[in-house]
Amino acid sequence: MDESSRSGSQSSVATGANRGTGNRAGVLSTALAGVLAFALSSGSWQWFSTYLGVTLLAVILSFTRPPTAAPGARREYVRALTAYSLVVGLCVALAVAPAMQRWAWFFPMPGTRAECAHLGRYAALQAQAALGDLGGHDSAALVYAQGDQSRRAVNDCLASTTTLWLPVYALGAAFLAALGSWAVSRTGGLRRATRRG
């Protein structure tokens, strides 16, 4: 076996190993994104969700390349592009959920925010009623309990509406990811065709 054939076989093995590692990382990221989305979809969205979404997105973009179109493999390309884009959309949804819940300029939902404020005031009244005469012994504790219950009620109310709208944001991000990947793949194909010509 000569030196060139040995180096060629080694490079092909290395490429196969890298591709296998990338596929494993992509599958792992998909599984983690699904589990975390299910785990975090109940209750208030916290900023740790943003960290998880950005981390998974970094893993996917670092270890998994967007699918490229190959002649005669259109169905496989569409399937791979769909899966890749949906995972990217899920990671983006995990990342933006806390911001959607907290920032009115990012996700207005004016009617819901007003209703959630009413629920917060009701939760504060419930906390006062639950403490009863005990509130007279420590008014600072009563104020803290009322504020805590009110915050939790408002956050849970806003989180439930955020969760309802997250699929729309996820699908929008997936569509943009698919469009961008398709444009990059098409541009690369045109460049290769120009070089061959």
WOVENPE-V767359 format. One record per pair of residues at least 6 apart in sequence whose ideal C-beta (glycine too) atoms are under 6 Angstrom apart, sorted by the first residue. I is the first residue (numbers start at 1). J is the second residue. If there is no record, write none. Layout:
<<I:J> <I:J>>
This chain:
<<22:63> <22:64> <25:59> <25:63> <26:64> <29:56> <29:59> <29:60> <30:87> <33:56> <33:90> <33:91> <36:52> <37:90> <40:49> <41:163> <44:155> <44:156> <44:159> <45:97> <45:98> <45:101> <45:159> <47:98> <49:94> <49:97> <49:98> <50:95> <50:98> <52:94> <53:91> <53:94> <53:95> <54:95> <56:91> <57:91> <66:84> <66:181> <67:77> <67:80> <67:81> <67:84> <68:185> <69:77> <69:185> <81:178> <81:181> <85:174> <85:177> <85:178> <86:174> <88:177> <89:170> <89:173> <89:174> <90:170> <92:173> <93:166> <93:169> <93:170> <97:162> <97:166> <99:106> <100:106> <100:107> <100:162> <101:158> <101:159> <101:162> <109:161> <112:161> <116:154> <116:157> <116:158> <119:153> <119:157> <120:150> <120:153> <120:154> <123:149> <123:150> <123:153> <124:146> <124:150> <127:145> <127:146> <127:149> <128:146> <131:142> <135:142>>
